[in-house]
Amino acid sequence: MRFSNANVSAITVSVTEPDSTNISGVHRASRDGDLNAARKMLSEVSPGGKGRGDFLEVQADLLRLEGRRNRLIRQALACGDAEEWICVSINARKALNIDRRSQIAKTLLARAAAVAAQTGAADGTTNEERPEGGIAPQ
């Protein structure tokens, strides 16, 4: 019997990790400050079955972290509108502590640093806010 002429179709095998492993990965990614990875991993977890309680817990934790990050970014944006660059910096840094890959928080922090460098003040005050001696009010 000759096998060289046989038609063999490729077989695709999908191997999924158990949900407990995926939930552990979500916890790890959240703890490491990578909320996008955590969200992606969570989307791959089946919400049903015996791990439902774990799923709901990790989902609530992730939603809480995303909400806090989003509030901090909104606050930093509002501070930027008011040209309060120290406030921008503080809120953007807090957002990055939650989600180290947040591009908007990185952009806000860079903008605050650029304005501080442009005005020559490490504390983010403007030339108009500093007295003649050049020291910002405390």
Secondary structure, 3 states (H helix, E strand, C coil): CCCCCCCCCCCCCCCCCCHHHHHHHHHHHHHCCCHHHHHHHHHCCCCCCCCHHHHHHHHHHHHHHHHHHHHHHHHHHHHHHCCCHHHHHHHHHHHHHHCCCCHHHHHHHHHHHHHHHHHCCCCCCCHHHCCCCCCCCC
